[in-house]
Amino acid sequence: KIVGSGGHGWKDANFTGCGSIPFGLPQGSVVSPIPEIAALDPDMRNWRHHIHAHPETAFEEKATSAFVADKLRAFGLDVHTGLAGTGVVGVLRNGCASAAVGLRADMDALPILEKSGVAHASRHAGKMHACGHDGHTTMLLGAARYLAETRRFGGSAVLIFQPGEEGF
């Protein structure tokens, strides 16, 4: 369950342009996960396990970028690759609104030897997703799929998959 904190200053704003879906939750409100997102859980777990098992360090995220780009194309997004070498941007447009929102996730792993013993442990010696970027990438892919399937927004959603975050 998600508890609204209010106070974001967005709760009364309408960023959808053509629609009427406001952002934000009233203070103290409790909601259950959106059923369409909950239904993505098996796919998202598989994506994360795949990304976790195949870590790539800063600006070497070639296989990760290809994986992300393939998923975004399958969801129907316009896909731009090769940004900063291995970055990926997916763009989804809906309706007549000119509003846009950007969502970002980092894709790179760390130069660490994984000793977790999990079935989806790193298959690349000396590289590991130890800081959650496999989860960040997975969550943004899940958001992309949800937005593409439901179209519950107006304007453009720009999904940015950043390479080399740990390298800076």
C-alpha positions in Angstrom: 0.0 0.0 0.0 1.1 3.6 -0.7 0.4 6.3 1.8 0.1 9.9 0.5 2.3 12.5 2.1 0.5 15.5 0.6 2.5 18.7 0.6 4.1 18.1 -2.8 2.3 21.2 -4.1 1.0 19.1 -6.9 -2.2 17.7 -5.4 -4.4 20.3 -6.9 -2.5 20.6 -10.2 -3.7 19.1 -13.4 -0.8 18.2 -15.6 -2.8 16.1 -18.0 -3.7 18.9 -20.4 -6.6 17.2 -22.3 -7.6 14.9 -19.4 -8.7 15.4 -15.8 -6.4 13.1 -13.8 -4.7 15.1 -11.1 -1.4 14.2 -9.5 -0.8 13.6 -5.8 -2.6 12.0 -2.9 -4.3 13.8 0.0 -2.4 13.6 3.3 -2.8 10.2 5.0 -4.7 8.6 2.2 -4.0 4.9 1.6 -4.2 3.2 -1.8 -3.6 -0.3 -3.0 -1.4 -0.9 -6.0 -3.1 -0.2 -9.3 -4.3 -3.6 -10.6 -2.7 -3.1 -14.1 0.7 -2.5 -12.4 0.3 -5.4 -10.0 -0.3 -7.6 -13.1 3.1 -6.6 -14.4 4.8 -8.2 -11.4 5.9 -11.5 -13.0 7.3 -9.8 -16.1 9.0 -7.1 -14.0 10.6 -9.8 -11.8 12.0 -11.6 -14.9 13.3 -8.3 -16.3 15.1 -7.4 -13.1 16.6 -10.9 -12.7 17.8 -10.7 -16.3 19.4 -7.3 -15.8 20.9 -8.3 -12.5 22.4 -11.4 -14.0 24.0 -9.4 -16.8 25.5 -6.3 -15.2 27.5 -3.8 -17.2 29.6 -1.0 -15.8 29.5 2.7 -16.8 29.2 3.3 -20.5 29.5 -0.4 -21.3 25.7 -1.0 -21.0 25.4 -2.4 -24.6 23.3 -5.5 -23.8 21.3 -3.6 -21.2 20.6 -0.8 -23.7 19.5 -3.3 -26.3 17.3 -5.1 -23.8 15.7 -1.8 -22.8 15.2 -0.5 -26.4 13.6 -3.8 -27.4 11.1 -3.7 -24.6 10.3 0.0 -25.3 9.7 -0.8 -29.0 7.5 -3.7 -28.1 5.4 -1.4 -25.9 5.0 1.0 -28.9 7.3 3.9 -27.8 9.5 5.9 -30.1 13.0 4.8 -29.2 16.3 6.8 -29.4 19.5 4.9 -28.8 23.2 5.8 -28.5 22.8 8.9 -26.3 26.0 9.4 -24.3 27.1 6.1 -26.0 24.7 3.6 -24.4 21.8 5.7 -23.2 18.2 5.1 -24.3 15.2 7.4 -24.5 11.7 6.3 -25.1 9.0 8.8 -26.0 5.3 8.1 -25.6 2.7 10.7 -26.8 -0.9 10.7 -26.0 -3.7 13.2 -26.8 -3.4 16.8 -27.7 -1.7 18.2 -24.6 1.7 19.9 -24.9 2.7 19.0 -21.4 5.6 16.6 -20.9 7.1 14.7 -18.0 10.5 13.1 -17.9 11.2 10.0 -15.9 14.8 8.7 -15.4 16.5 5.5 -14.4 20.2 4.6 -14.2 21.4 1.3 -15.9 25.0 0.8 -14.9 26.5 -1.7 -12.4 29.4 -1.5 -10.1 32.8 -3.2 -10.3 32.1 -5.5 -7.4 32.3 -9.3 -7.2 28.9 -10.7 -6.3 28.7 -13.5 -3.7 25.0 -13.5 -3.1 24.3 -17.1 -4.2 20.9 -16.2 -5.7 19.8 -17.9 -8.9 20.0 -14.6 -10.8 23.5 -13.6 -9.5 25.9 -11.8 -11.8 27.3 -13.9 -14.6 30.0 -11.3 -15.2 32.9 -11.7 -12.7 33.7 -8.5 -10.9 30.5 -6.7 -11.9 27.3 -6.5 -9.9 24.1 -4.5 -9.6 24.8 -3.7 -5.9 23.2 -0.3 -5.8 19.7 -1.0 -7.3 20.1 0.2 -10.9 18.6 -3.1 -12.0 15.5 -2.3 -10.0 15.4 1.3 -11.2 15.6 0.2 -14.9 12.9 -2.4 -14.2 10.6 0.1 -12.6 10.9 2.5 -15.4 10.2 -0.3 -18.0 7.1 -1.1 -15.9 6.0 2.5 -16.0 6.6 2.6 -19.7 4.5 -0.5 -20.3 1.7 0.8 -18.0 1.6 4.2 -19.7 1.6 2.6 -23.1 -1.2 0.1 -22.3 -3.5 2.5 -20.4 -2.8 5.9 -22.0 -4.1 7.5 -18.8 -2.2 10.8 -19.4 -2.2 13.6 -21.9 1.0 15.0 -23.5 4.4 13.3 -23.7 6.1 10.9 -21.4 9.9 10.9 -21.9 11.6 7.9 -20.3 15.3 8.3 -19.9 17.6 5.3 -19.3 20.9 6.9 -18.2 24.2 5.1 -18.7 27.3 5.7 -16.5 25.6 7.2 -13.4 28.2 5.5 -11.2 31.0 6.8 -13.4 30.3 10.5 -12.4 
